[in-house]
């Protein structure tokens, strides 16, 4: 239980978002929430609504967070490929909700380890993110949270009861490496 609260604390006291030089590829708001992605692969969530909301961004485990973020690469010819984030493998033991609380107008970032992002390109062929960006692919991130996930979270941790949870589907704009 302490582990879960430490993760929430770490997510709520991160330093300011991005330097002025960074660009955020924002998507359209849905149900008072929007998502964006920066060139250095920070995922930004912003509460565009009038009330505070809690967003389930994944699961917390004894070996680290598992994010529910979906990354999509779009080739210059329009073909789309799912990107994968390496890291946490199988999980045995505790798995709980990974919430992010956002006040109205607040933003929060999640840093994706760029060196762990890859695309499957045929049997036995993984392509690293750096390679596909050099080939002018664009990348976007999305998050979908369904009511059943909120129900699970409030059953697994009573401290979440009574909070306003965001549900819906949001997608960022597309980021393309300008180089």
N, C-alpha and C positions, 0 to 999 in steps of 0.2 A: 504494500500500500504506500509506503514511503517512497519507493522508486517511482510510482506513478505521479505523485505530487512533485517530485524533483524534476521530472520531465516537463510538467506543466509550468513550473517556476522558470525553468531554463528557457522555455518558449516565450514567456511573457516579459523577460527582462533583456532581450537581445538589443544590441545597439541600433541606432537609427538605420533606416532602410539602405539607401544607396547614395553614393556621391552624386553631385550634380551632373557628372559626365555620363552616368548610367542612364539607359533608356529602359522603360518598362513597356512590354507589349501586352497591353490590357485587353481583356475580353469584355463583353457586355455584361452588365449586372443582371442578376436573377435573384429574386426574393431578397433583395437587399445585400447581396454579396457579389464580389467580382474577383477574378484571379488574373494575375499577370506573371510574366517571366522576364528576367533580365539577361543581358548578354553573358553574365558570369553564372547563370543558372540558379539564381535565387528565385524561388516561387513566392510571390507576394499575394496575400489575401487581404481584401479591404471590405470592411462593413460599410456599405453605402446606404444602409437603412437608418431609421430613426430610433431603433432600440438595440440594446446589446444582444449579441447572439453568440452561441457556442457552435463551432464547426468541428465535426469529427474528421480528422485528417488521416486517420489510420488506426493502428493498434500499437500498444506498448507491450513489450515482451521482456523477458529476463536477459535477452541478448541484444536489445536495441529496438528502435522503432521500426515498424513496417508501415510505410506510407501508402495511402489509397490514391495517390496521385498517378495519373496516367499520362505518359509522354508519347507524343506522336511525331514522327518525322515525315515530312512531305518532300518527295524528290522533285527536281526541277520539271519533270514531265507530269507531275500531279499524282503519281502513285504514293500511297500512304503506307507507313510501316510503324508498328508498335515498337517503342523503345523499352528496354528493361533496365532496372537498377539492380546491380549485383550488391551483395552484402549479406544480410541476414538470410540464412538458409532455413532449414526446418526448425520449428519451434516446439519444444516440449515444456510443459509447465504453464505458468500463468500467461494469459493474453488478455489485456484489458483495453478499454477505449483510450484513444490519444486525442484529447480535445484541445481546441484553441479558442479561447474566449476573446471576443472583439467588441469593444465599446463602439457606439455609433461614430463613424468617421475614422476609426482606428485601422491601422494596417499592421500586418505581421508577416515576417518572412520565414521561409524554410529553405535552408541551403541544401541543394542536391549535390552529392559528391560526383563531380563531372567525370572523374576517372573511372567510375563504376557504371557509367551509362553505356549501353551497347545495343546494337540492332542485329537480329538474326537475319542472315542473308544466304539462305540455303543450308543444306546439311553440313554441320561442322564448321560453318563460316560465320564468325562474329565480326562485326565492324564496330570500332570504337566511335564514340561521338565526335571526336576531333576529326576523324577521317570523313564522316558524312557531312560535317559542316564545311570542310574544304571543298566538297563536291557540290556546294550550294543548296543543300537540303535546308528546309526551314523546320523549326521545332515549336510545338505548342504543348501546353499542359492542361489537363482537365481534372475535375473532381466531381464525383456524383455521390450524394449522400441520400439514402432512402430512409423512409420512416422506420422500417424494420431495424435498421442499424441504430437509430436513436432509441428505439424501444429496448434493444439489447444493452446499450450503454447505461440507460437509466436503471435497468434491472441488475447489471453487474456492479454498479457503484452508486449507492444511494446519495452521495454528495451531488450528483447531477440532477436529481429530481427537482422540479420546479424551474429549471433553467429553460431559456428559449433556445431551442436548437434549430439551426439552419438545415433545410433539406432542399434538394434540387440538383441541378447539373450546371456547371460553369466551365467555360473553356477560355483560355487566354488567347491573345492575338498570337501571330506567328513571328518567331524570332529567326532571323537569318544573319549569319556572320557576314558583316560588310566587307571583310578582307577578300 
